[in-house]
Amino acid sequence: MMSKILEEGLVIMCTGMGVVFSFLIILIFSMLIMANIMKFLNKLFPEAVPEQSKSSKPKRLGKDEEEIAIAIALATRGI
């Protein structure tokens, strides 16, 4: 009686582990296929890269940012 229960439990455990393993293998292969499809689609339809404007003038700091910069400078000098 006890060996029959253990045998059935072992069969159910192996079946469940086989199903999970099969699902994970299918998931890995589908992700690889999807990555290859996305690479191909990115070659066909590349994303437009926005150009960054290079301004010659440095950006002015606001009042709060100036106070923070002063506090950091004082803290690093040890005052």
PyMOL Python script that loads the backbone (N, CA, C, O; Angstrom):
from pymol import cmd

cmd.read_pdbstr("""\
ATOM      1  N   MET A   1       0.824  -1.196   0.000  1.00  0.00           N
ATOM      2  CA  MET A   1       0.000   0.000   0.000  1.00  0.00           C
ATOM      3  C   MET A   1       0.871   1.263   0.000  1.00  0.00           C
ATOM      4  O   MET A   1       0.632   2.190  -0.774  1.00  0.00           O
ATOM      5  N   MET A   2       1.867   1.286   0.864  1.00  0.00           N
ATOM      6  CA  MET A   2       2.709   2.475   0.970  1.00  0.00           C
ATOM      7  C   MET A   2       3.574   2.646  -0.272  1.00  0.00           C
ATOM      8  O   MET A   2       3.801   3.775  -0.705  1.00  0.00           O
ATOM      9  N   SER A   3       4.062   1.553  -0.855  1.00  0.00           N
ATOM     10  CA  SER A   3       4.896   1.670  -2.049  1.00  0.00           C
ATOM     11  C   SER A   3       4.080   2.144  -3.241  1.00  0.00           C
ATOM     12  O   SER A   3       4.608   2.833  -4.113  1.00  0.00           O
ATOM     13  N   LYS A   4       2.813   1.790  -3.295  1.00  0.00           N
ATOM     14  CA  LYS A   4       1.947   2.241  -4.382  1.00  0.00           C
ATOM     15  C   LYS A   4       1.758   3.759  -4.316  1.00  0.00           C
ATOM     16  O   LYS A   4       1.774   4.433  -5.346  1.00  0.00           O
ATOM     17  N   ILE A   5       1.579   4.292  -3.107  1.00  0.00           N
ATOM     18  CA  ILE A   5       1.408   5.737  -2.929  1.00  0.00           C
ATOM     19  C   ILE A   5       2.697   6.465  -3.299  1.00  0.00           C
ATOM     20  O   ILE A   5       2.664   7.495  -3.973  1.00  0.00           O
ATOM     21  N   LEU A   6       3.833   5.925  -2.853  1.00  0.00           N
ATOM     22  CA  LEU A   6       5.116   6.533  -3.195  1.00  0.00           C
ATOM     23  C   LEU A   6       5.364   6.492  -4.698  1.00  0.00           C
ATOM     24  O   LEU A   6       5.901   7.441  -5.269  1.00  0.00           O
ATOM     25  N   GLU A   7       4.972   5.396  -5.336  1.00  0.00           N
ATOM     26  CA  GLU A   7       5.144   5.273  -6.791  1.00  0.00           C
ATOM     27  C   GLU A   7       4.294   6.297  -7.527  1.00  0.00           C
ATOM     28  O   GLU A   7       4.758   6.924  -8.479  1.00  0.00           O
ATOM     29  N   GLU A   8       3.045   6.467  -7.088  1.00  0.00           N
ATOM     30  CA  GLU A   8       2.178   7.455  -7.722  1.00  0.00           C
ATOM     31  C   GLU A   8       2.699   8.871  -7.484  1.00  0.00           C
ATOM     32  O   GLU A   8       2.655   9.713  -8.381  1.00  0.00           O
ATOM     33  N   GLY A   9       3.192   9.126  -6.275  1.00  0.00           N
ATOM     34  CA  GLY A   9       3.762  10.432  -5.972  1.00  0.00           C
ATOM     35  C   GLY A   9       4.974  10.728  -6.834  1.00  0.00           C
ATOM     36  O   GLY A   9       5.144  11.857  -7.296  1.00  0.00           O
ATOM     37  N   LEU A  10       5.813   9.738  -7.056  1.00  0.00           N
ATOM     38  CA  LEU A  10       6.996   9.901  -7.890  1.00  0.00           C
ATOM     39  C   LEU A  10       6.599  10.181  -9.345  1.00  0.00           C
ATOM     40  O   LEU A  10       7.213  11.014 -10.012  1.00  0.00           O
ATOM     41  N   VAL A  11       5.578   9.485  -9.824  1.00  0.00           N
ATOM     42  CA  VAL A  11       5.103   9.707 -11.199  1.00  0.00           C
ATOM     43  C   VAL A  11       4.553  11.127 -11.341  1.00  0.00           C
ATOM     44  O   VAL A  11       4.844  11.815 -12.319  1.00  0.00           O
ATOM     45  N   ILE A  12       3.755  11.561 -10.361  1.00  0.00           N
ATOM     46  CA  ILE A  12       3.178  12.911 -10.422  1.00  0.00           C
ATOM     47  C   ILE A  12       4.283  13.958 -10.349  1.00  0.00           C
ATOM     48  O   ILE A  12       4.236  14.958 -11.065  1.00  0.00           O
ATOM     49  N   MET A  13       5.286  13.736  -9.483  1.00  0.00           N
ATOM     50  CA  MET A  13       6.388  14.683  -9.354  1.00  0.00           C
ATOM     51  C   MET A  13       7.176  14.779 -10.647  1.00  0.00           C
ATOM     52  O   MET A  13       7.490  15.881 -11.096  1.00  0.00           O
ATOM     53  N   CYS A  14       7.500  13.658 -11.248  1.00  0.00           N
ATOM     54  CA  CYS A  14       8.268  13.666 -12.504  1.00  0.00           C
ATOM     55  C   CYS A  14       7.463  14.298 -13.633  1.00  0.00           C
ATOM     56  O   CYS A  14       8.020  15.022 -14.459  1.00  0.00           O
ATOM     57  N   THR A  15       6.168  14.034 -13.676  1.00  0.00           N
ATOM     58  CA  THR A  15       5.315  14.640 -14.699  1.00  0.00           C
ATOM     59  C   THR A  15       5.291  16.164 -14.541  1.00  0.00           C
ATOM     60  O   THR A  15       5.427  16.899 -15.519  1.00  0.00           O
ATOM     61  N   GLY A  16       5.119  16.624 -13.312  1.00  0.00           N
ATOM     62  CA  GLY A  16       5.092  18.062 -13.062  1.00  0.00           C
ATOM     63  C   GLY A  16       6.415  18.721 -13.402  1.00  0.00           C
ATOM     64  O   GLY A  16       6.432  19.788 -14.015  1.00  0.00           O
ATOM     65  N   MET A  17       7.530  18.102 -13.013  1.00  0.00           N
ATOM     66  CA  MET A  17       8.839  18.667 -13.320  1.00  0.00           C
ATOM     67  C   MET A  17       9.087  18.657 -14.822  1.00  0.00           C
ATOM     68  O   MET A  17       9.710  19.579 -15.350  1.00  0.00           O
ATOM     69  N   GLY A  18       8.612  17.632 -15.515  1.00  0.00           N
ATOM     70  CA  GLY A  18       8.757  17.575 -16.964  1.00  0.00           C
ATOM     71  C   GLY A  18       7.964  18.675 -17.661  1.00  0.00           C
ATOM     72  O   GLY A  18       8.434  19.270 -18.631  1.00  0.00           O
ATOM     73  N   VAL A  19       6.760  18.940 -17.160  1.00  0.00           N
ATOM     74  CA  VAL A  19       5.933  19.999 -17.738  1.00  0.00           C
ATOM     75  C   VAL A  19       6.601  21.360 -17.539  1.00  0.00           C
ATOM     76  O   VAL A  19       6.658  22.171 -18.463  1.00  0.00           O
ATOM     77  N   VAL A  20       7.101  21.604 -16.332  1.00  0.00           N
ATOM     78  CA  VAL A  20       7.755  22.888 -16.052  1.00  0.00           C
ATOM     79  C   VAL A  20       9.022  23.034 -16.893  1.00  0.00           C
ATOM     80  O   VAL A  20       9.269  24.100 -17.456  1.00  0.00           O
ATOM     81  N   PHE A  21       9.819  21.984 -16.983  1.00  0.00           N
ATOM     82  CA  PHE A  21      11.036  22.026 -17.782  1.00  0.00           C
ATOM     83  C   PHE A  21      10.710  22.284 -19.252  1.00  0.00           C
ATOM     84  O   PHE A  21      11.381  23.083 -19.906  1.00  0.00           O
ATOM     85  N   SER A  22       9.693  21.617 -19.767  1.00  0.00           N
ATOM     86  CA  SER A  22       9.286  21.823 -21.164  1.00  0.00           C
ATOM     87  C   SER A  22       8.822  23.254 -21.392  1.00  0.00           C
ATOM     88  O   SER A  22       9.161  23.865 -22.406  1.00  0.00           O
ATOM     89  N   PHE A  23       8.054  23.786 -20.460  1.00  0.00           N
ATOM     90  CA  PHE A  23       7.584  25.166 -20.581  1.00  0.00           C
ATOM     91  C   PHE A  23       8.755  26.137 -20.602  1.00  0.00           C
ATOM     92  O   PHE A  23       8.768  27.079 -21.394  1.00  0.00           O
ATOM     93  N   LEU A  24       9.740  25.914 -19.734  1.00  0.00           N
ATOM     94  CA  LEU A  24      10.891  26.818 -19.694  1.00  0.00           C
ATOM     95  C   LEU A  24      11.713  26.743 -20.979  1.00  0.00           C
ATOM     96  O   LEU A  24      12.205  27.766 -21.456  1.00  0.00           O
ATOM     97  N   ILE A  25      11.866  25.562 -21.537  1.00  0.00           N
ATOM     98  CA  ILE A  25      12.595  25.408 -22.801  1.00  0.00           C
ATOM     99  C   ILE A  25      11.853  26.141 -23.918  1.00  0.00           C
ATOM    100  O   ILE A  25      12.469  26.844 -24.719  1.00  0.00           O
ATOM    101  N   ILE A  26      10.536  25.976 -23.970  1.00  0.00           N
ATOM    102  CA  ILE A  26       9.735  26.665 -24.984  1.00  0.00           C
ATOM    103  C   ILE A  26       9.840  28.173 -24.801  1.00  0.00           C
ATOM    104  O   ILE A  26       9.943  28.914 -25.779  1.00  0.00           O
ATOM    105  N   LEU A  27       9.812  28.632 -23.545  1.00  0.00           N
ATOM    106  CA  LEU A  27       9.925  30.059 -23.255  1.00  0.00           C
ATOM    107  C   LEU A  27      11.264  30.620 -23.717  1.00  0.00           C
ATOM    108  O   LEU A  27      11.305  31.705 -24.297  1.00  0.00           O
ATOM    109  N   ILE A  28      12.349  29.911 -23.476  1.00  0.00           N
ATOM    110  CA  ILE A  28      13.680  30.368 -23.885  1.00  0.00           C
ATOM    111  C   ILE A  28      13.765  30.476 -25.405  1.00  0.00           C
ATOM    112  O   ILE A  28      14.247  31.478 -25.933  1.00  0.00           O
ATOM    113  N   PHE A  29      13.297  29.448 -26.107  1.00  0.00           N
ATOM    114  CA  PHE A  29      13.362  29.479 -27.564  1.00  0.00           C
ATOM    115  C   PHE A  29      12.462  30.563 -28.153  1.00  0.00           C
ATOM    116  O   PHE A  29      12.832  31.203 -29.138  1.00  0.00           O
ATOM    117  N   SER A  30      11.288  30.776 -27.565  1.00  0.00           N
ATOM    118  CA  SER A  30      10.411  31.823 -28.083  1.00  0.00           C
ATOM    119  C   SER A  30      11.023  33.201 -27.849  1.00  0.00           C
ATOM    120  O   SER A  30      10.857  34.095 -28.679  1.00  0.00           O
ATOM    121  N   MET A  31      11.738  33.392 -26.716  1.00  0.00           N
ATOM    122  CA  MET A  31      12.407  34.667 -26.477  1.00  0.00           C
ATOM    123  C   MET A  31      13.551  34.879 -27.459  1.00  0.00           C
ATOM    124  O   MET A  31      13.762  36.001 -27.920  1.00  0.00           O
ATOM    125  N   LEU A  32      14.286  33.838 -27.782  1.00  0.00           N
ATOM    126  CA  LEU A  32      15.366  33.963 -28.768  1.00  0.00           C
ATOM    127  C   LEU A  32      14.815  34.307 -30.149  1.00  0.00           C
ATOM    128  O   LEU A  32      15.369  35.149 -30.856  1.00  0.00           O
ATOM    129  N   ILE A  33      13.735  33.656 -30.521  1.00  0.00           N
ATOM    130  CA  ILE A  33      13.110  33.936 -31.817  1.00  0.00           C
ATOM    131  C   ILE A  33      12.599  35.368 -31.851  1.00  0.00           C
ATOM    132  O   ILE A  33      12.759  36.066 -32.852  1.00  0.00           O
ATOM    133  N   MET A  34      11.975  35.812 -30.740  1.00  0.00           N
ATOM    134  CA  MET A  34      11.452  37.167 -30.681  1.00  0.00           C
ATOM    135  C   MET A  34      12.578  38.195 -30.746  1.00  0.00           C
ATOM    136  O   MET A  34      12.410  39.248 -31.361  1.00  0.00           O
ATOM    137  N   ALA A  35      13.728  37.910 -30.121  1.00  0.00           N
ATOM    138  CA  ALA A  35      14.871  38.826 -30.181  1.00  0.00           C
ATOM    139  C   ALA A  35      15.371  38.958 -31.611  1.00  0.00           C
ATOM    140  O   ALA A  35      15.708  40.057 -32.053  1.00  0.00           O
ATOM    141  N   ASN A  36      15.422  37.850 -32.334  1.00  0.00           N
ATOM    142  CA  ASN A  36      15.862  37.907 -33.733  1.00  0.00           C
ATOM    143  C   ASN A  36      14.871  38.676 -34.596  1.00  0.00           C
ATOM    144  O   ASN A  36      15.273  39.412 -35.497  1.00  0.00           O
ATOM    145  N   ILE A  37      13.589  38.511 -34.330  1.00  0.00           N
ATOM    146  CA  ILE A  37      12.572  39.253 -35.073  1.00  0.00           C
ATOM    147  C   ILE A  37      12.712  40.746 -34.803  1.00  0.00           C
ATOM    148  O   ILE A  37      12.602  41.558 -35.721  1.00  0.00           O
ATOM    149  N   MET A  38      12.955  41.110 -33.539  1.00  0.00           N
ATOM    150  CA  MET A  38      13.099  42.529 -33.193  1.00  0.00           C
ATOM    151  C   MET A  38      14.353  43.129 -33.825  1.00  0.00           C
ATOM    152  O   MET A  38      14.326  44.284 -34.249  1.00  0.00           O
ATOM    153  N   LYS A  39      15.449  42.375 -33.898  1.00  0.00           N
ATOM    154  CA  LYS A  39      16.655  42.865 -34.568  1.00  0.00           C
ATOM    155  C   LYS A  39      16.367  43.153 -36.038  1.00  0.00           C
ATOM    156  O   LYS A  39      16.792  44.173 -36.582  1.00  0.00           O
ATOM    157  N   PHE A  40      15.642  42.240 -36.665  1.00  0.00           N
ATOM    158  CA  PHE A  40      15.292  42.412 -38.077  1.00  0.00           C
ATOM    159  C   PHE A  40      14.394  43.631 -38.264  1.00  0.00           C
ATOM    160  O   PHE A  40      14.596  44.419 -39.189  1.00  0.00           O
ATOM    161  N   LEU A  41      13.397  43.787 -37.382  1.00  0.00           N
ATOM    162  CA  LEU A  41      12.489  44.931 -37.503  1.00  0.00           C
ATOM    163  C   LEU A  41      13.206  46.250 -37.217  1.00  0.00           C
ATOM    164  O   LEU A  41      12.868  47.275 -37.810  1.00  0.00           O
ATOM    165  N   ASN A  42      14.192  46.237 -36.316  1.00  0.00           N
ATOM    166  CA  ASN A  42      14.952  47.460 -36.050  1.00  0.00           C
ATOM    167  C   ASN A  42      15.819  47.853 -37.236  1.00  0.00           C
ATOM    168  O   ASN A  42      16.107  49.036 -37.421  1.00  0.00           O
ATOM    169  N   LYS A  43      16.240  46.888 -38.040  1.00  0.00           N
ATOM    170  CA  LYS A  43      16.985  47.222 -39.255  1.00  0.00           C
ATOM    171  C   LYS A  43      16.052  47.833 -40.295  1.00  0.00           C
ATOM    172  O   LYS A  43      16.443  48.749 -41.018  1.00  0.00           O
ATOM    173  N   LEU A  44      14.820  47.330 -40.373  1.00  0.00           N
ATOM    174  CA  LEU A  44      13.860  47.860 -41.339  1.00  0.00           C
ATOM    175  C   LEU A  44      13.326  49.228 -40.927  1.00  0.00           C
ATOM    176  O   LEU A  44      13.193  50.127 -41.757  1.00  0.00           O
ATOM    177  N   PHE A  45      13.022  49.376 -39.640  1.00  0.00           N
ATOM    178  CA  PHE A  45      12.421  50.608 -39.137  1.00  0.00           C
ATOM    179  C   PHE A  45      13.256  51.146 -37.971  1.00  0.00           C
ATOM    180  O   PHE A  45      12.882  50.970 -36.812  1.00  0.00           O
ATOM    181  N   PRO A  46      14.369  51.792 -38.267  1.00  0.00           N
ATOM    182  CA  PRO A  46      15.211  52.295 -37.162  1.00  0.00           C
ATOM    183  C   PRO A  46      14.542  53.478 -36.461  1.00  0.00           C
ATOM    184  O   PRO A  46      13.770  54.226 -37.063  1.00  0.00           O
ATOM    185  N   GLU A  47      14.859  53.623 -35.178  1.00  0.00           N
ATOM    186  CA  GLU A  47      14.327  54.739 -34.408  1.00  0.00           C
ATOM    187  C   GLU A  47      15.090  56.008 -34.739  1.00  0.00           C
ATOM    188  O   GLU A  47      16.306  55.989 -34.930  1.00  0.00           O
ATOM    189  N   ALA A  48      14.365  57.097 -34.804  1.00  0.00           N
ATOM    190  CA  ALA A  48      15.002  58.383 -35.058  1.00  0.00           C
ATOM    191  C   ALA A  48      15.666  58.860 -33.770  1.00  0.00           C
ATOM    192  O   ALA A  48      15.036  58.899 -32.713  1.00  0.00           O
ATOM    193  N   VAL A  49      16.935  59.218 -33.870  1.00  0.00           N
ATOM    194  CA  VAL A  49      17.673  59.697 -32.710  1.00  0.00           C
ATOM    195  C   VAL A  49      17.581  61.215 -32.689  1.00  0.00           C
ATOM    196  O   VAL A  49      17.983  61.868 -33.652  1.00  0.00           O
ATOM    197  N   PRO A  50      17.056  61.792 -31.603  1.00  0.00           N
ATOM    198  CA  PRO A  50      16.947  63.255 -31.559  1.00  0.00           C
ATOM    199  C   PRO A  50      18.329  63.885 -31.426  1.00  0.00           C
ATOM    200  O   PRO A  50      19.178  63.414 -30.669  1.00  0.00           O
ATOM    201  N   GLU A  51      18.529  64.958 -32.179  1.00  0.00           N
ATOM    202  CA  GLU A  51      19.814  65.647 -32.134  1.00  0.00           C
ATOM    203  C   GLU A  51      19.863  66.544 -30.913  1.00  0.00           C
ATOM    204  O   GLU A  51      18.869  67.170 -30.544  1.00  0.00           O
ATOM    205  N   GLN A  52      21.042  66.598 -30.286  1.00  0.00           N
ATOM    206  CA  GLN A  52      21.221  67.449 -29.128  1.00  0.00           C
ATOM    207  C   GLN A  52      21.817  68.771 -29.581  1.00  0.00           C
ATOM    208  O   GLN A  52      22.827  68.811 -30.285  1.00  0.00           O
ATOM    209  N   SER A  53      21.177  69.837 -29.167  1.00  0.00           N
ATOM    210  CA  SER A  53      21.698  71.147 -29.543  1.00  0.00           C
ATOM    211  C   SER A  53      22.843  71.497 -28.607  1.00  0.00           C
ATOM    212  O   SER A  53      22.751  71.323 -27.391  1.00  0.00           O
ATOM    213  N   LYS A  54      23.917  71.992 -29.194  1.00  0.00           N
ATOM    214  CA  LYS A  54      25.086  72.375 -28.419  1.00  0.00           C
ATOM    215  C   LYS A  54      25.089  73.887 -28.284  1.00  0.00           C
ATOM    216  O   LYS A  54      25.410  74.611 -29.226  1.00  0.00           O
ATOM    217  N   SER A  55      24.729  74.346 -27.104  1.00  0.00           N
ATOM    218  CA  SER A  55      24.716  75.786 -26.885  1.00  0.00           C
ATOM    219  C   SER A  55      26.081  76.222 -26.376  1.00  0.00           C
ATOM    220  O   SER A  55      26.726  75.516 -25.600  1.00  0.00           O
ATOM    221  N   SER A  56      26.505  77.380 -26.818  1.00  0.00           N
ATOM    222  CA  SER A  56      27.818  77.878 -26.428  1.00  0.00           C
ATOM    223  C   SER A  56      27.786  78.495 -25.035  1.00  0.00           C
ATOM    224  O   SER A  56      28.813  78.553 -24.358  1.00  0.00           O
ATOM    225  N   LYS A  57      26.611  78.956 -24.600  1.00  0.00           N
ATOM    226  CA  LYS A  57      26.501  79.586 -23.295  1.00  0.00           C
ATOM    227  C   LYS A  57      26.223  78.521 -22.226  1.00  0.00           C
ATOM    228  O   LYS A  57      25.403  77.627 -22.433  1.00  0.00           O
ATOM    229  N   PRO A  58      26.914  78.624 -21.081  1.00  0.00           N
ATOM    230  CA  PRO A  58      26.594  77.704 -19.996  1.00  0.00           C
ATOM    231  C   PRO A  58      25.228  78.031 -19.400  1.00  0.00           C
ATOM    232  O   PRO A  58      24.798  79.184 -19.401  1.00  0.00           O
ATOM    233  N   LYS A  59      24.566  77.018 -18.902  1.00  0.00           N
ATOM    234  CA  LYS A  59      23.240  77.195 -18.336  1.00  0.00           C
ATOM    235  C   LYS A  59      23.346  77.900 -16.980  1.00  0.00           C
ATOM    236  O   LYS A  59      24.176  77.532 -16.149  1.00  0.00           O
ATOM    237  N   ARG A  60      22.515  78.899 -16.764  1.00  0.00           N
ATOM    238  CA  ARG A  60      22.520  79.626 -15.497  1.00  0.00           C
ATOM    239  C   ARG A  60      21.839  78.794 -14.418  1.00  0.00           C
ATOM    240  O   ARG A  60      20.826  78.134 -14.653  1.00  0.00           O
ATOM    241  N   LEU A  61      22.421  78.847 -13.243  1.00  0.00           N
ATOM    242  CA  LEU A  61      21.838  78.152 -12.122  1.00  0.00           C
ATOM    243  C   LEU A  61      20.760  79.000 -11.484  1.00  0.00           C
ATOM    244  O   LEU A  61      20.843  80.228 -11.488  1.00  0.00           O
ATOM    245  N   GLY A  62      19.751  78.350 -10.936  1.00  0.00           N
ATOM    246  CA  GLY A  62      18.716  79.073 -10.218  1.00  0.00           C
ATOM    247  C   GLY A  62      19.197  79.421  -8.815  1.00  0.00           C
ATOM    248  O   GLY A  62      20.288  79.015  -8.413  1.00  0.00           O
ATOM    249  N   LYS A  63      18.403  80.157  -8.082  1.00  0.00           N
ATOM    250  CA  LYS A  63      18.775  80.605  -6.739  1.00  0.00           C
ATOM    251  C   LYS A  63      19.007  79.409  -5.813  1.00  0.00           C
ATOM    252  O   LYS A  63      19.990  79.376  -5.073  1.00  0.00           O
ATOM    253  N   ASP A  64      18.111  78.440  -5.857  1.00  0.00           N
ATOM    254  CA  ASP A  64      18.254  77.263  -5.002  1.00  0.00           C
ATOM    255  C   ASP A  64      19.495  76.456  -5.377  1.00  0.00           C
ATOM    256  O   ASP A  64      20.203  75.960  -4.501  1.00  0.00           O
ATOM    257  N   GLU A  65      19.752  76.328  -6.656  1.00  0.00           N
ATOM    258  CA  GLU A  65      20.904  75.553  -7.102  1.00  0.00           C
ATOM    259  C   GLU A  65      22.218  76.235  -6.710  1.00  0.00           C
ATOM    260  O   GLU A  65      23.206  75.564  -6.411  1.00  0.00           O
ATOM    261  N   GLU A  66      22.222  77.594  -6.712  1.00  0.00           N
ATOM    262  CA  GLU A  66      23.414  78.317  -6.283  1.00  0.00           C
ATOM    263  C   GLU A  66      23.685  78.077  -4.802  1.00  0.00           C
ATOM    264  O   GLU A  66      24.832  77.888  -4.397  1.00  0.00           O
ATOM    265  N   GLU A  67      22.630  78.085  -4.003  1.00  0.00           N
ATOM    266  CA  GLU A  67      22.795  77.844  -2.571  1.00  0.00           C
ATOM    267  C   GLU A  67      23.294  76.432  -2.303  1.00  0.00           C
ATOM    268  O   GLU A  67      24.121  76.224  -1.414  1.00  0.00           O
ATOM    269  N   ILE A  68      22.806  75.478  -3.051  1.00  0.00           N
ATOM    270  CA  ILE A  68      23.261  74.093  -2.899  1.00  0.00           C
ATOM    271  C   ILE A  68      24.725  73.979  -3.292  1.00  0.00           C
ATOM    272  O   ILE A  68      25.495  73.294  -2.619  1.00  0.00           O
ATOM    273  N   ALA A  69      25.119  74.648  -4.379  1.00  0.00           N
ATOM    274  CA  ALA A  69      26.517  74.603  -4.818  1.00  0.00           C
ATOM    275  C   ALA A  69      27.431  75.243  -3.780  1.00  0.00           C
ATOM    276  O   ALA A  69      28.529  74.745  -3.535  1.00  0.00           O
ATOM    277  N   ILE A  70      26.991  76.338  -3.169  1.00  0.00           N
ATOM    278  CA  ILE A  70      27.791  76.987  -2.128  1.00  0.00           C
ATOM    279  C   ILE A  70      27.925  76.075  -0.914  1.00  0.00           C
ATOM    280  O   ILE A  70      29.006  75.962  -0.336  1.00  0.00           O
ATOM    281  N   ALA A  71      26.833  75.426  -0.530  1.00  0.00           N
ATOM    282  CA  ALA A  71      26.861  74.524   0.622  1.00  0.00           C
ATOM    283  C   ALA A  71      27.808  73.353   0.380  1.00  0.00           C
ATOM    284  O   ALA A  71      28.534  72.942   1.285  1.00  0.00           O
ATOM    285  N   ILE A  72      27.802  72.822  -0.826  1.00  0.00           N
ATOM    286  CA  ILE A  72      28.688  71.709  -1.154  1.00  0.00           C
ATOM    287  C   ILE A  72      30.143  72.170  -1.131  1.00  0.00           C
ATOM    288  O   ILE A  72      31.020  71.465  -0.631  1.00  0.00           O
ATOM    289  N   ALA A  73      30.391  73.363  -1.680  1.00  0.00           N
ATOM    290  CA  ALA A  73      31.765  73.883  -1.694  1.00  0.00           C
ATOM    291  C   ALA A  73      32.283  74.111  -0.272  1.00  0.00           C
ATOM    292  O   ALA A  73      33.434  73.794   0.029  1.00  0.00           O
ATOM    293  N   LEU A  74      31.435  74.658   0.600  1.00  0.00           N
ATOM    294  CA  LEU A  74      31.840  74.882   1.986  1.00  0.00           C
ATOM    295  C   LEU A  74      32.065  73.556   2.721  1.00  0.00           C
ATOM    296  O   LEU A  74      32.988  73.438   3.527  1.00  0.00           O
ATOM    297  N   ALA A  75      31.231  72.579   2.441  1.00  0.00           N
ATOM    298  CA  ALA A  75      31.342  71.284   3.110  1.00  0.00           C
ATOM    299  C   ALA A  75      32.631  70.568   2.703  1.00  0.00           C
ATOM    300  O   ALA A  75      33.251  69.897   3.528  1.00  0.00           O
ATOM    301  N   THR A  76      33.031  70.701   1.461  1.00  0.00           N
ATOM    302  CA  THR A  76      34.240  70.026   1.016  1.00  0.00           C
ATOM    303  C   THR A  76      35.496  70.730   1.496  1.00  0.00           C
ATOM    304  O   THR A  76      36.554  70.109   1.595  1.00  0.00           O
ATOM    305  N   ARG A  77      35.391  72.037   1.799  1.00  0.00           N
ATOM    306  CA  ARG A  77      36.549  72.784   2.318  1.00  0.00           C
ATOM    307  C   ARG A  77      36.716  72.544   3.807  1.00  0.00           C
ATOM    308  O   ARG A  77      37.786  72.820   4.350  1.00  0.00           O
ATOM    309  N   GLY A  78      35.698  72.041   4.482  1.00  0.00           N
ATOM    310  CA  GLY A  78      35.805  71.761   5.912  1.00  0.00           C
ATOM    311  C   GLY A  78      35.406  72.913   6.786  1.00  0.00           C
ATOM    312  O   GLY A  78      35.774  72.942   7.961  1.00  0.00           O
ATOM    313  N   ILE A  79      34.666  73.867   6.263  1.00  0.00           N
ATOM    314  CA  ILE A  79      34.256  75.029   7.058  1.00  0.00           C
ATOM    315  C   ILE A  79      32.922  74.721   7.704  1.00  0.00           C
ATOM    316  O   ILE A  79      32.377  75.557   8.424  1.00  0.00           O
TER     317      ILE A  79
END
""", "prot")
cmd.dss("prot")
cmd.show_as("cartoon", "prot")
cmd.util.cbc("prot")
cmd.orient("prot")
